[in-house]
Amino acid sequence: MTVTYPTIRRERRRVRYQNGWALAFLAPWLIGFFAFTAGPMLMSLYLAFTNYDLLTAPKWIGGGNFRRMFGEDPLFLQSLKVTAIYVAVGTPLSLCFALAVAVVLNRGLRGLDFYRSAIYLPSLFGGSVAIAVLWRKVFNGDGLVNQILALVGIQGPSWISEPHTALGTLIALEVWQFGAPMVIFLAGLRQIPREFYEAAQVDGASRYRQFWGITMPLLSPILFFNLTLQLIRSFQAFAPAFIISDGSGGPADSTLFYSLYLYQEGFVNFDMGYAAAMAWMLVLLAGAVVAVNFIFSRYWVHYEN
């Protein structure tokens, strides 16, 4: 069969016409992406290598901001330490609570939809300013927690005013928001065939052996997904520390989260160049942790294939 030149030309016009419509529909998103995402990111990358205070033109200083982080700024290292503790303690506790509650709810309790919604609700508001203000009221020296302790004759500390307890209140707030990973765990548990557990019971396996031999291996992809999301979310924590410490990161810099210190440098001290460098360092650090998580996932995450 011979294809004539007019036929080829019509086909090319049709393809160009379709491509034109595709580009027209993509154009709003592309414009928004380059104007509000890619453009600002590239600008912040440039500012990370400059000295910029919003009032004068950026001055190129090379890697000066990054040398300052690790050699001249003790508060930067303190913010790294606080954030590392928050991530290392809050993330496992949150996932453990989420998994434990999901396992209980998966046993076919009555009113499952109600319990699932009630437990998930704190995740919707946990990172909000209103909840942070409420948390501050609860853990004040005369707050609800100390009032309950007083009923049994215990005089509690001023939780948010003591350096050794302030960070713990923020970790407790993080753990309290375990509803979102719990719902995901519950969905994963409901996908595990019951036949596996029935066969294990016939073989005499205890619930403990069933959990570690069936539930955890089959749930490991869900655990990996939740762990990755929680790590990224914890590295970005800002609002609770800002509200509870009045933006200072106190007492004694015990709640000086990385994002909070970044905010102070950028919008209080107006050192935008240093703040931009900190932002990119946060991207690198969080990316490195997530990358390590992906690398080691091959040893403990079990997929169906």
Order of alpha helices (4+ residues) and beta strands (2+ residues): alpha-alpha-beta-beta-alpha-alpha-alpha-alpha-alpha-alpha-alpha-alpha-alpha-alpha-alpha-alpha-alpha
